[in-house]
Amino acid sequence: MIVLLSALSIGAASTQPQAKGTVTRTERCDRLQQQFTDEITEHAEAKRAAEAKALQKKAMKFCAGNQQAQGIRAYATALKMLGVQPIEP
């Protein structure tokens, strides 16, 4: 009986939500999207602003299509095209 209860408590502990400091890829996509939206207004005259906007559209599709890693990379590249350092999680 004690062994069974121990096993159940260990199993329950492993299903706990992620640590508070952990950021999911979806949350990271959302944060980078917000950063891009904020920065594009300030850097609209940047040399590569048009390219950055096109890449942002691809990033949105990646993030919406369960390809968050590709979306995160695309957002980071688009922000760098504007001369902005992407925020870290």
Helices and strands as residue ranges (DSSP letters): H 2-14, H 25-42, H 49-64, H 68-81
